[in-house]
């Protein structure tokens, strides 16, 4: 739960969300803090995951070959397009960002490895919903579809219509549904043996993503998805 969209969480909030007693939550957090997995803000008394999870994610990604394979492919894509590129998978009905790359021209970029987002507001989330099984889509549509911007899809029926468009086009487009000023395009990464592996996308400032560029970027992303799929067996 603490790997969600916020950084800091209070004991009362965690207890209410998880359906547990505050005393139990407090004891769990104290144990996690003792082992270095969470840290507490001295002023607000709220808790956040510590940098230890970055170390753990690094080891996991190394184990499965994600760093070398995905990193190399995404860096090349970012240099060719001048945009940010990401790979993500579905984890517990959330979009889990596993790898990202930035062009050398990028002045500043947010570190997103380990970030989780609700699928309905993320361009890769829409692709993952479109190519996952119907049960996954049903669960997500039955959850609260939180509004982030004026273009966030918050109605389940509208979301299903959008997902159908993704299936028809073979790619998803971000209409600034999570963050103003940022748009993107994503395609699925599918393997004949393992099925849906994840999604890959390009993101950048909205003015650099007019509708006229959708087909061009979608084609580039499809080629990248094929590369990832082909090399997956070598690193799995």
N, C-alpha and C positions, 0 to 999 in steps of 0.2 A: 504493500500500500504506500509506503514512504518513497517508492521509486516512481511516483506519479508526477503530476504536472507542477506541484509546488515543491518548495525546498524545505521549509520549516513546518513542523507539526507539533501541536500541543497535546498534552496527555488527555485532556477531556475530548478533544476532537478525535483522537485515535480510538479512545474507548467507545465513543458513540458510533463511529463508522464501523468498527470491528465487532461491536456487540459484546464487549468485555468490560469487566470492572476496572475502574481507574487504578486501583491498587495493583492489579495484575499487570496492567500496561506499564505502570511505573517500575515494577520489579523487572519486567522484561527489558525495558529501556536501560535500566541501571546495569543489568548484565551485559547488554550489547555495548554500552559505553565503556564498561570495564575491559572488554575485549577489543575495543577500538573500532567497532562497527558503526557507532553513531556518535555525534557530538552535540553538546547542549550550549545554547546561547546564554551567556551569563545574565543578560538583561531581560530577555523575554521568557527564558526558561523553556523555550521550545527546542525540539530535537530535529536533527537532519542526518542523513546518511553521511558517513565519513569518506575520505579519499581512499580508504582501504578497499572499497568496492571497485575503484578504478584499477587497483593492482589485481584484484581477483578477475575482473573482466579481461584484463590483458592476458592473464595466464590461460583463461578459457579460450579466448580467441586464438592464442598461439597453439593450443592443443589441437584445434580443429583447422588450423591453417588459414584462418580468416585474415590475419594481418597481411601476409604476403600476397595471397591471391586477390582478395577484394581490394586491398590498398593499392596495388599496382594498377589494376584495371580502372579503379575510380580516379586515381591521380591522372592517368592518361586522358580520361574523359573530361575532367575538369580543365586540363590544359588546352584541350582541343576547343572547348566551348567557352571557356572563361567563366564558367558558373560553378556553383557548389554541387557536389554529387554525393548521394547517400545510398546505403543498402539497409533494408530493414526487414524484419519478419514479424509474424503475429506471435504474441506470447500472452496467454491468459486474456485473449480478446483485446489486447492493446498492441499498438505499433511499437516495437522495440528497435531502436536505431543501433545497428551493430557496427557500422563502419561509415566513415565520411572522408571526403577529400576536398581540398580547396585549391584553386588555381594560384600560381605564384604571384599573380597580380592582386590577389585579395588583400585588402588592408587589415581587415579584422573579420573573424568568423567565430560563431559560437561553437564550443565543443559540445557535441551531441551524442557521442557514444554512450549508450546506456540510457538515453532519454526514452521515456514512454509517453505516447500520446493516444488519445481516443481516436479510433479509426475514422469516425465520421467527419472529422475536421482536418484530416491529413491526406495529402495527395497519394502517398503510398498506402495509407489505410484504405482508401477507396478501391485501389487496385487489389489489395489483399482480400477485402470483402467480396469483390467481384469474382475472384477465382478460388476462394475457399468454399467449403460446403455450405449448403443452405442453412444448416443448424447454426453455424457461426454467425451468419448474417442475421438470422432470427434473434439470437441472443443480444446482439448489438443493437438491433432496432427496438428491442424491448427495454433497453436501458434509457436513462435520461440522456438526451442529446444536448449537451451543454452548448450555449451560444457564446462564441468568442468574438465574432465580428458581425457586421450587418449581413454578410453572405454565408455565414455558417448554416448548414442544413440542420434544422432542429425537428422537422416532422418526419416520422418513420416512412410514410408513404412517399414523400419527396426523396428521401434517401434511397429507397428501393428503385425509384425512377432513375436517379443519378447512377446507381450501380449498373442498371441495365444499359445505360449509355456507355459506360466504361466497357462492358462486355462487347457491345457492338463495335466500338472504336478500337478496342485493344489497348487503350491507354487512358489514364486519368489526367485531368487538368485541375490545378489548384487555383481557385478564384478568390484568393486571399481569405480563406475560410477559417484560418487559425491566427494569422498575423497580418495586419495591414501592411501593404507595401511589398509583400513577398508572394511570388507566384511560382509555380512549378509544374512539371510533367513527370509522370511515372508509368512504368510498364511492369508486368509480372516477370518473375524469373521462375521458369518451370522446367523440371527435369523429368525425363521419361520414366525414370526409376523411382525417384522420391516424390514426384508430384510438385506441388507449389513450394518452392524454396524461400521465396521472399519477393521483394520488389526493389527496383532501382529507380532513382529519380535525379532530375536536375532541378535546382532551385536558384532563384536570384531576384533582383529588384524587378518589380512589376513592369516598368517600361521596357525591359529587355525581353519580356515574354508576351508579345502580342499574339493574337490568335493565328496570325499568318505563319508563325514559326512552329506551331504545334506538330505538324506532320514531319517536319525536318528533324526536330529533337526526338520525336517518338521513334523514328527510324534509327537514329543513332543509339537510343536506349535499347531498342530491340537487339541490335548487334551486340551491345554490351551484355545484355541478358543471356544471349546465346553463348558468349565467352564464359560467363560465370557458370552456366549450366554444364558446359563441356568440361570445365576444369574442376567442377565440384567433386567428381569421383577421385581425383588425384589428391585432394586435401581432406576428404571425409574420413 
